[in-house]
Amino acid sequence: MDNETREAGWKYAQCRHIASPAGQYEIIRGFIAGAGWALRNLRWIPVTESLPKRGDRCLFIVGVEHSHDNGRMLGGTYTGNPDDFTMYEFATPGVTYTASHWCPIPEQLLKAIL
């Protein structure tokens, strides 16, 4: 894991249990640092271009217009939909989403979180 990733993760972890407004600001800064890293280091793949293998863990963007989850980035498993290949389904524990984009979770991040 590179130093930038480690530093952003450490800053986020340090402030997660602080309930003060200053602590909440640090949580936001940590999130922004992580989002910035993701934009610089991850390639988001449209589901119409390619899909992961069924059962692969990945990050995905919810792609359902007029849904409060539309545009939300989540991590989960590609489940596919054997009945309808135009439904690009990804699952988190207990919930299935239709996605617009996905990206593999980098090996260095998988090692860090598992």
C-alpha positions as CSV (number, residue, x, y, z in Angstrom):
1,M,0.0,0.0,0.0
2,D,1.5,3.4,-0.9
3,N,2.1,6.1,1.6
4,E,-0.8,8.3,0.3
5,T,-3.3,5.5,0.8
6,R,-2.0,4.6,4.2
7,E,-2.0,8.2,5.4
8,A,-5.6,8.8,4.2
9,G,-6.8,5.6,5.8
10,W,-5.0,6.5,9.1
11,K,-6.5,10.0,9.2
12,Y,-10.0,8.5,8.6
13,A,-9.5,5.8,11.2
14,Q,-8.3,8.3,13.9
15,C,-11.3,10.5,13.7
16,R,-14.2,7.9,13.3
17,H,-15.0,7.9,17.1
18,I,-15.0,11.6,17.7
19,A,-18.5,13.1,18.1
20,S,-17.5,16.8,18.1
21,P,-18.0,19.1,15.1
22,A,-14.3,19.2,14.6
23,G,-14.2,15.4,14.6
24,Q,-17.0,15.3,12.1
25,Y,-15.0,17.7,9.9
26,E,-12.1,15.3,10.0
27,I,-14.3,12.4,8.9
28,I,-15.4,14.4,5.9
29,R,-11.7,15.3,5.1
30,G,-10.8,11.6,5.4
31,F,-13.6,10.7,3.0
32,I,-12.5,13.3,0.5
33,A,-9.0,12.0,0.7
34,G,-10.2,8.4,0.0
35,A,-12.4,9.6,-2.8
36,G,-9.5,11.5,-4.4
37,W,-7.4,8.4,-4.2
38,A,-10.1,6.4,-5.9
39,L,-10.5,8.9,-8.7
40,R,-6.7,8.9,-9.4
41,N,-6.1,5.2,-9.1
42,L,-9.2,3.3,-10.1
43,R,-10.7,2.8,-13.6
44,W,-14.4,2.7,-13.6
45,I,-15.8,0.3,-16.3
46,P,-19.2,0.8,-17.7
47,V,-21.3,-2.4,-17.3
48,T,-22.2,-2.2,-21.0
49,E,-18.4,-2.5,-21.8
50,S,-17.5,-5.5,-19.6
51,L,-18.5,-7.3,-16.4
52,P,-16.6,-9.1,-13.7
53,K,-16.9,-12.8,-13.2
54,R,-20.0,-13.9,-11.2
55,G,-19.0,-14.0,-7.6
56,D,-16.1,-11.5,-7.9
57,R,-15.8,-8.8,-5.2
58,C,-15.7,-5.3,-6.6
59,L,-16.7,-1.7,-6.2
60,F,-19.8,-0.5,-8.1
61,I,-21.9,2.6,-8.8
62,V,-25.6,2.2,-8.4
63,G,-27.3,3.1,-11.7
64,V,-31.0,3.4,-11.1
65,E,-32.5,6.8,-12.1
66,H,-35.0,8.3,-9.7
67,S,-33.6,6.3,-6.8
68,H,-32.1,7.8,-3.7
69,D,-29.2,5.4,-4.2
70,N,-28.4,6.5,-7.8
71,G,-24.8,7.4,-8.1
72,R,-23.8,5.8,-4.8
73,M,-20.5,3.9,-4.6
74,L,-20.7,0.6,-2.8
75,G,-18.6,-2.5,-2.4
76,G,-20.0,-6.0,-3.0
77,T,-20.2,-9.0,-5.2
78,Y,-21.2,-9.3,-8.8
79,T,-24.2,-11.6,-8.9
80,G,-25.5,-11.1,-12.5
81,N,-29.0,-11.9,-13.4
82,P,-29.4,-15.3,-15.1
83,D,-32.9,-14.3,-16.3
84,D,-32.1,-10.9,-17.8
85,F,-28.6,-10.0,-19.1
86,T,-29.6,-6.3,-19.3
87,M,-29.8,-6.2,-15.5
88,Y,-26.3,-5.7,-14.1
89,E,-26.8,-6.9,-10.6
90,F,-24.3,-6.5,-7.7
91,A,-25.1,-7.4,-4.1
92,T,-24.1,-6.2,-0.7
93,P,-25.3,-8.3,2.3
94,G,-29.0,-8.4,2.1
95,V,-29.5,-6.0,-0.9
96,T,-29.1,-6.3,-4.6
97,Y,-28.5,-3.2,-6.8
98,T,-28.4,-2.5,-10.5
99,A,-25.1,-0.8,-11.4
100,S,-23.9,1.5,-14.1
101,H,-20.1,1.1,-13.5
102,W,-17.8,-1.2,-11.6
103,C,-14.1,-1.6,-10.9
104,P,-12.1,-4.4,-9.4
105,I,-10.9,-3.9,-5.9
106,P,-7.1,-3.5,-6.1
107,E,-5.2,-6.4,-4.6
108,Q,-3.4,-4.0,-2.1
109,L,-6.8,-2.9,-0.8
110,L,-8.1,-6.4,-0.5
111,K,-5.1,-7.4,1.5
112,A,-5.5,-4.4,3.8
113,I,-9.2,-5.0,4.6
114,L,-9.3,-8.8,4.8
